[in-house]
């Protein structure tokens, strides 16, 4: 049965290929998330519990909890937050202006994948 469902998705729009590409992007996004130091505040698994998280009020976003996204959980909002930072509501999310558009997109795919886990 599972094979037929996957075949149906593939035939209706190539979803099988898109899913594989998204998985690769999420893996790259996680590597970038860790290498850019996002985990210091947002936590190793993106739960808002990084080693610096106790210093902030409001706390860093828990990417698993849609209600925790104070500045939007859609791709455009995440892109703005990453590229411009957040300097309101006592937040001190830094801007990552030098991050390439591809890197931002990969991190966004990773963050969106966390929303689907819980």
C-alpha positions in Angstrom: 0.0 0.0 0.0 2.8 2.4 1.0 4.5 1.9 -2.4 1.3 2.8 -4.2 0.9 6.0 -2.2 4.4 7.1 -3.0 3.9 6.2 -6.7 0.7 8.2 -6.8 2.5 11.3 -5.3 5.3 10.8 -7.8 2.9 10.6 -10.8 0.8 13.6 -9.6 3.7 16.0 -9.4 7.0 14.5 -8.7 6.6 14.9 -4.9 9.0 12.1 -4.3 11.8 14.2 -5.8 10.8 17.3 -3.9 10.7 15.4 -0.7 14.3 14.2 -1.2 15.5 17.7 -2.1 13.9 19.1 1.0 15.5 16.5 3.2 18.9 17.3 1.7 18.2 21.0 2.3 17.1 20.4 5.9 20.4 18.5 6.5 22.4 21.3 5.1 20.3 23.8 7.0 21.0 22.0 10.3 24.7 22.1 9.6 24.5 25.8 8.9 22.3 26.3 12.0 25.0 24.8 14.1 28.0 26.4 12.4 26.5 29.9 12.6 25.9 29.4 16.4 22.1 29.5 16.4 22.2 26.6 18.9 23.8 28.8 21.5 20.5 30.5 22.1 17.9 28.3 20.3 19.3 25.0 21.5 20.9 22.0 19.8 17.5 20.7 18.7 15.9 24.1 18.3 13.8 24.0 21.4 14.8 27.4 22.7 17.0 25.9 25.4 20.5 26.8 24.3 23.3 27.6 26.9 22.6 31.4 26.5 18.8 31.1 26.6 18.5 31.9 30.3 19.8 35.4 29.6 16.9 36.5 27.4 13.3 37.7 28.1 11.5 36.8 25.9 13.3 33.5 25.5 14.7 32.4 22.2 12.1 30.8 19.9 11.4 27.1 20.4 11.1 26.2 16.7 8.9 23.1 17.6 6.1 25.3 19.0 4.3 27.4 16.5 2.9 29.6 19.3 6.5 30.5 20.3 7.1 32.3 17.0 6.6 35.9 18.0 7.6 37.3 14.6 6.0 34.8 12.3 6.6 31.2 11.4 6.3 31.4 7.6 9.3 31.4 5.3 9.3 35.2 4.7 9.1 36.0 8.4 11.9 33.6 9.2 14.0 35.1 6.3 13.5 38.7 7.7 14.4 37.5 11.2 17.6 35.8 10.1 18.8 38.5 7.7 17.7 41.6 9.7 17.8 40.3 13.2 15.2 41.3 15.8 15.8 44.3 18.0 12.4 44.8 19.5 10.5 43.4 22.6 13.9 43.1 24.4 15.1 40.6 21.8 18.6 40.7 20.6 18.6 38.3 17.7 21.6 39.3 15.6 21.3 40.0 11.9 23.1 37.6 9.6 23.4 40.0 6.7 26.4 38.1 5.1 24.6 34.8 5.0 23.9 33.8 1.3 20.3 33.5 0.1 20.9 29.7 -0.4 22.1 29.4 3.2 19.1 31.3 4.6 16.8 29.0 2.5 18.4 25.9 3.8 18.2 27.0 7.4 14.5 27.9 6.9 13.8 24.4 5.5 15.5 23.0 8.6 13.4 25.2 10.9 10.2 24.3 9.1 11.1 20.6 9.5 11.3 21.1 13.2 7.7 22.4 13.2 6.6 19.1 11.8 8.3 16.9 14.3 6.1 17.6 17.3 
